[in-house]
């Protein structure tokens, strides 16, 4: 479970943040961090879920804190309707980017676990880095379907179902291809056995467990978002299970 905090000064934080890579900002003394990377895009809710998934799967990541605002925000690129979820990621000052090949050489077990996590991506994978002599995984905003949180918040009950059904269909269509890409990358890195073992471990996660770590609280539609994320995790889990020759299960429904 992850409890979102509510921030009423997001616009001010964005305006005063120190420019950081990826169009993000570096802020001080927010969300319990001395310094953190402030991410406030339509993808940020996926990153909150992504960090929860990573932690549950044993992937080393920086600490994070999800937040939301009930106010409309004038952000770079245009105005944002109320309800958007953002994320604060602990800033690791000695961070050095790593290529997949270099990360696999330095810590093959960590990379194998991260690749098993990538099987849940909807498009682009995260990236590796090194801090305090350890390999970390980061940029996890696409580890779930792409949520339109602000749109869902304002939509009627019928429209919400239509939006999420379309999102579900897009995510499902990409499942086989994404898992195939993970297997191919594992082969390229010489980690086939390790990644296969990690995927088997993932398949042992039961619905009550993944529903718990994908549970967000503190937002007006937190229950809907959490149910949908858990359902999508379970559906993708079944595709992984079929690929590695393990039994499937009945995933929870979001409806």
N, C-alpha and C positions, 0 to 999 in steps of 0.2 A: 504494500500500500504506500502511496505517496500523497502527502498533503500539499496542495498548492497554497501558496501565500498570495494574498491580494495586495497589489501595489497601486496606489493612486497617483504616483508621480512618474509614470513610464515615459511620458512625453519629455519631461525635464531630464530624466536619465539618458534618453536617447540623444537629446540635444547637447548634453554636457559630456557624453562618453568620449573617451580617447579612441580615435579610429583604430580598428583592429582588422585582421585579415578576414576575408569572406564577407565584407560589408557589415561586420558586427562591431560592437563597441566594448571597450574595457572600462569597467566601473569599480568604484571602491565602496567598501562597507555597505553592501546590499545583500540581503538574504543569508547573512551569517558568514560571508566570505570577506577577507581583507581586500582581495581583488578577484574579479570574476569577469568572464566573457558574457556579455548580454546579447542574447539572440531573441529577436522579436519578429519572426516572419511567419507566414502561413504554415511553414513546415515545423515550427518549433514544438507544437504539441506532439508530433511524431518523435522528436528528440527526447522529450520527457519519457514517453513510453519506451523509447529505445534504450535509455540509460537504465531503466528498471529491468528490462529484458537482459541487458548485458550483465548487470550485477547478479541476477538470478542464474545466469549461465556460467558465471565464474570468469567473465571477461574483465580484465583490468581497465577501469575507466576512472577519470577524475570525478570528484564529487559534483553533484548538481542539485539545483533547487528550481522546481517549476513555479511559475507565478501566472496570475491573470489580472486583467483590469476590467472593471465594469464601465470604464469611460472610453469614448471614442478618442483615438489618438491621431495626431498629425505627425506621421512618420515619413522618413525618406521614401520616396516612391509614391506617396499619396496618403490619403486618410485611411484609417483602419477603424472599422466598426467596433462597438463595445463587445467584450467577451473574449478577445484573443488571448491565447495562452502563449507565454514565452518561457525561456529557460535561462538560468544563470549557471554557467559552468566554471568551476574553480580554475583560476589561472595558474598554470605551472610555469614559473618564470624561466626555468632552464630547459623548456621544451625544445626538442629538435625533431623535425619531420623525418620519417623513415619510409623508404620504399617497401613494398610488400616483401621483396626478396631479402632486403636487409633485416627486416623485422623477423622473418622466418629463420634466418641464420642465427640471430641473437637469442630468440625465444620461440622455438617451434611450437611448444605447447600452447602458448598464449595466442599465436597466430591460428592454430587449429581451432581453438575455441571461438576466436573472432570469426573465422570463416563459417563455422556452424551457425553463428548469429546472422551472418549475411544471407543465409538461406531464407530469412524472413523479410529481406528487403523488397521494396517495390521497384526500385530502379538503381540509383548509384549507391555504391558501398561507402563505408566510412574510411578513415585513414589511420595510419599508425604514426606514433611518435615515441620519443624516449625522454624520460624525466627521472632524475635520481637513480640512474642506472637500470631503470625498468622500462619495459615496453608497454605502452598504453594504446587503446583504441579510442577514436574520437569521431566527431561529425556523424551522429547516428540519426539524423532527422528523417531518413527514409526507411526506417525499419518497420513501419506499419503502412497501411493504406494512407493516402493523403486526405487529411481531414479538413473540412471547411467549418471550423468551429463557429465563427461569427455567423455564417449562413445558417447553420443548424440551430443556433440559439434563437434567431429571429423567425425561423420557418415554423409553419404549422405542423401538427403531428403527422398529417398525411404527407406533407412535403418532406419531412425528415426521413420517413421511410423510403420515399423515392430517391432521395439523395444518397442514402446509405446503401440501398440496393444497387445503384449504379456503381458506387465505390467498391462494393463487395465484388461485383462482376469484373471490374478492371483488375483488382488485386488477384483474384482467382486465376484469371487468364495468364498472368505472369508467373505463376507458381513453378510450373515445370521448367521453364526457361531459366529462372533464377537459380534453382537447385542445380541444374546442369552446369551453369556457370561456376558455381561453388566447387563442384566436383572437378571441373576442368582446371580451375585455379589451384586446387589442392594437388592435382597431378603435376602442374607446371612447377610448383614449389617443392615437390617431393614429399608431400604430406598426406598422401591418400589414406594410409592406414590410420593416421592420427585424426584426420577429419571425419572419416567414417565412424571411428569410435566416438567422437564428440556428437555426431548426429544421432547415433544410437542412444547416447545418454539423454539428449534432448527429447527423444521420443518416449522416454520414461516419465516425463513430467505430466502429472495428472491435471485434469481440468480445475480442480479446486486449488491447486498450487499456482497455475499460471493466471487464474482469475484473481488470485490474491495479489500477485506482484504487478498485475496490470490494473489495479484498482486505484483510480485517482479520486481524491475527495477535495472539496473546497470550491467547486465551480457549479454554476446553476444547472448544467447538463452533465455533471460528472458521471452519473450512473449510466447514462446512455453511451457516453464515450468509452467508459470502462467495459461495458458489456460488448460493445462492438469490437474493441481491441482484442478482448479475450476470445471472441468468436473467430476473428480473423487469424489469431495465433493458432487456435485449434484446427482450423481448416488447413492452414499451411503445414501444420505438424503432421496431418494425415498424408499429405503429398510426400513429405520427407519420409514418413514411415513406409509408404509403398515403395519408394526409391531404394531404401536400405533393407527391404524385406521383412519389416516388422508389422505387427497388427495395428490397425487403425482404431479409433475410438469415436464416440459421439461428442462432438464439440458443443459447447453451450451456445444457445441462440441469443441474438441481441434483440430480437423483435418482442 
